[in-house]
Amino acid sequence: MSRPAPLIVAPEALAEHAADWLARELRQSLAGGGRCSLALSGGRTTGPIYRTLAQHKLPWERVDFFFADERCVPPEHPESNFLLVEENLLRPLSIPSGQVHRMEGEREDRDAAARDYAAVLPAALDVVLLGMGEDGHTASLFPGNSALDERERQVLAVVGPKPPPWRLTLTLPVLNAARRVLFAVAGTGKQDAVRRVFAGEDLPAARVANAVWLLDQAAAGPTLLEEHG
Ligand SMILES: O=C(O)[C@H](O)[C@@H](O)[C@H](O)[C@H](O)COP(=O)(O)O
């Protein structure tokens, strides 16, 4: 799969570039006057992106918020992706709860929670923000996990190596049906996984086909910097 060249920016510029990209894509989706769906990821990289995105003036009342994955913890737990997005984006923008579709990771019946979430997903998400782990996972689709081969279910409960273990995750059919997908990847720890993705290796993140890759210089590493920096 030939992959478009990544956008490579200085570490301190990644959040702003990602927020600008998201705002631009949301604005384009909203231009027709209808509603727009935005699916968000957790992890350390995304918090600053959300804080910067919250400063953008958009018709936020027409945006419906979804999640790419969620840890199976209560929504007030420090590991909750919902809490991360709530604190850095939803609360600063005073987004009403009716616009927020939270994955109910805390439910005892995780499979029912996954099925219920699939039922509220739009036919195709408009804009998705993904991160990538050092092992090349994205959302909670981890290397070697059978969830990577799911072709029917849109949301699955999975166990991953990154604690907390149980998670709910969108599957590849959903991520690959999304209109616009951005990967935002930062830090030297991701350099090897980034190199492998752009070398064509079959990592989970590489299976998200039509995505824009935004890297900081640390994650890009010398080879990609030389080629695309
Ligand atoms: O729930 C999660 O942890 C995320 O959805 C996950 O896919 C994350 O995006 C990557 O693990 C990168 O995380 P960092 O940004 O912390 O490196």
The ligand as an SDF file (V2000), in Angstrom:
LIG
                    3D

 17 16  0  0  0  0  0  0  0  0999 V2000
   -6.8280    4.4490   24.6200 O   0  0  0  0  0  0  0  0  0  0  0  0
   -5.7070    4.6630   24.1430 C   0  0  0  0  0  0  0  0  0  0  0  0
   -4.6430    4.4760   24.7680 O   0  0  0  0  0  0  0  0  0  0  0  0
   -5.5730    5.2630   22.7770 C   0  0  0  0  0  0  0  0  0  0  0  0
   -6.7080    5.3250   22.0710 O   0  0  0  0  0  0  0  0  0  0  0  0
   -4.4010    4.6400   22.0710 C   0  0  0  0  0  0  0  0  0  0  0  0
   -4.6830    4.0970   20.8230 O   0  0  0  0  0  0  0  0  0  0  0  0
   -3.3740    5.7490   21.9380 C   0  0  0  0  0  0  0  0  0  0  0  0
   -3.7870    6.6380   20.8970 O   0  0  0  0  0  0  0  0  0  0  0  0
   -2.0140    5.1980   21.6350 C   0  0  0  0  0  0  0  0  0  0  0  0
   -1.7210    4.2070   22.6090 O   0  0  0  0  0  0  0  0  0  0  0  0
   -0.9630    6.3130   21.7010 C   0  0  0  0  0  0  0  0  0  0  0  0
   -0.9290    6.7580   23.0240 O   0  0  0  0  0  0  0  0  0  0  0  0
    0.0940    7.9180   23.4730 P   0  0  0  0  0  0  0  0  0  0  0  0
   -0.3530    9.1550   22.7560 O   0  0  0  0  0  0  0  0  0  0  0  0
   -0.0700    8.0170   24.9650 O   0  0  0  0  0  0  0  0  0  0  0  0
    1.4620    7.4830   23.0460 O   0  0  0  0  0  0  0  0  0  0  0  0
  1  2  2  0
  2  3  1  0
  2  4  1  0
  4  5  1  0
  4  6  1  0
  6  7  1  0
  6  8  1  0
  8  9  1  0
  8 10  1  0
 10 11  1  0
 10 12  1  0
 12 13  1  0
 13 14  1  0
 14 15  2  0
 14 16  1  0
 14 17  1  0
M  END
$$$$
